[in-house]
Amino acid sequence: MKERLKLVDPSHKLSIRRQTDILEVNRSSLYFKPKGESEENLQLMRKIDELYTDDPTLGVVGMQYALLDYGLKHGDRKIRRLLRKMGIEAIITLPIS
């Protein structure tokens, strides 16, 4: 879909409405600009990255407790979202039976 959005040309003789109809994309997605992360979240992501580099086995709950040591209290949903956004996955070691 993003590739098709790039094909819309405002200077083309066809109207933007007609171009989006032909390409089967929503016009609203053409105008939408994501806000990005807040400065607070960027600082939190830097701290998460630092902690994860030290201990890659930290999951969401472990990361919550590690952040509490630095006075950063955040919910599991926020931490999970940021971990996913950063592409971080915990390393799980299972005992061999």
C-alpha positions as CSV (number, residue, x, y, z in Angstrom):
1,M,0.0,0.0,0.0
2,K,2.9,2.4,0.8
3,E,4.3,1.8,-2.7
4,R,1.0,2.7,-4.2
5,L,0.8,5.9,-2.1
6,K,4.1,7.0,-3.6
7,L,2.6,6.8,-7.1
8,V,0.2,9.6,-6.3
9,D,1.4,12.8,-8.0
10,P,-0.2,16.1,-7.1
11,S,1.1,17.7,-10.2
12,H,-0.5,15.1,-12.5
13,K,-3.5,16.1,-14.7
14,L,-5.7,13.6,-12.9
15,S,-7.0,14.8,-9.6
16,I,-5.7,13.3,-6.4
17,R,-9.1,11.9,-5.7
18,R,-9.1,10.1,-9.1
19,Q,-5.6,8.8,-8.6
20,T,-6.3,7.4,-5.2
21,D,-9.5,5.8,-6.5
22,I,-7.5,4.1,-9.4
23,L,-4.8,3.0,-7.0
24,E,-7.3,1.9,-4.4
25,V,-5.8,3.8,-1.5
26,N,-7.5,6.1,1.0
27,R,-6.9,9.8,0.5
28,S,-6.6,10.2,4.3
29,S,-3.5,8.0,4.3
30,L,-2.0,10.4,1.8
31,Y,-2.2,13.3,4.2
32,F,-1.6,11.6,7.5
33,K,1.8,12.3,9.1
34,P,2.7,10.3,12.2
35,K,3.8,12.3,15.2
36,G,6.7,10.1,16.3
37,E,7.8,9.3,19.8
38,S,7.9,11.9,22.5
39,E,11.1,13.0,24.1
40,E,10.2,11.2,27.3
41,N,9.7,8.0,25.4
42,L,13.0,8.4,23.5
43,Q,14.8,8.8,26.8
44,L,13.1,5.7,28.2
45,M,14.0,3.8,25.0
46,R,17.7,4.8,25.5
47,K,17.6,3.5,29.1
48,I,15.8,0.3,27.9
49,D,18.5,-0.2,25.3
50,E,21.3,0.3,27.9
51,L,19.6,-2.2,30.3
52,Y,19.0,-4.7,27.5
53,T,22.6,-4.5,26.4
54,D,23.7,-5.3,30.0
55,D,21.2,-8.2,30.3
56,P,19.5,-9.4,27.2
57,T,17.4,-11.9,29.2
58,L,15.2,-9.1,30.6
59,G,11.6,-9.5,29.5
60,V,8.8,-6.9,30.1
61,V,8.4,-7.5,33.8
62,G,12.2,-7.8,34.4
63,M,12.6,-4.5,32.5
64,Q,9.9,-2.9,34.7
65,Y,11.8,-3.9,37.8
66,A,15.2,-2.8,36.3
67,L,13.7,0.6,35.4
68,L,12.3,1.0,38.9
69,D,15.9,1.0,40.2
70,Y,16.3,4.2,38.3
71,G,13.1,5.7,39.5
72,L,11.3,5.1,36.2
73,K,7.8,3.6,36.9
74,H,6.0,2.6,33.7
75,G,3.3,0.1,32.9
76,D,3.9,-3.2,31.2
77,R,1.9,-2.1,28.1
78,K,4.1,0.9,27.5
79,I,7.3,-1.1,28.0
80,R,6.1,-3.9,25.8
81,R,5.2,-1.5,23.0
82,L,8.6,0.2,23.2
83,L,10.4,-3.1,23.2
84,R,8.5,-4.2,20.1
85,K,9.1,-0.8,18.4
86,M,12.8,-1.2,19.1
87,G,12.8,-4.8,17.8
88,I,14.0,-6.2,21.1
89,E,13.1,-9.7,22.0
90,A,14.2,-11.4,25.2
91,I,16.4,-14.5,25.0
92,I,14.7,-17.4,26.7
93,T,16.8,-20.3,28.0
94,L,14.9,-23.5,28.7
95,P,16.2,-26.3,30.9
96,I,17.0,-29.4,29.0
97,S,15.0,-32.4,30.2
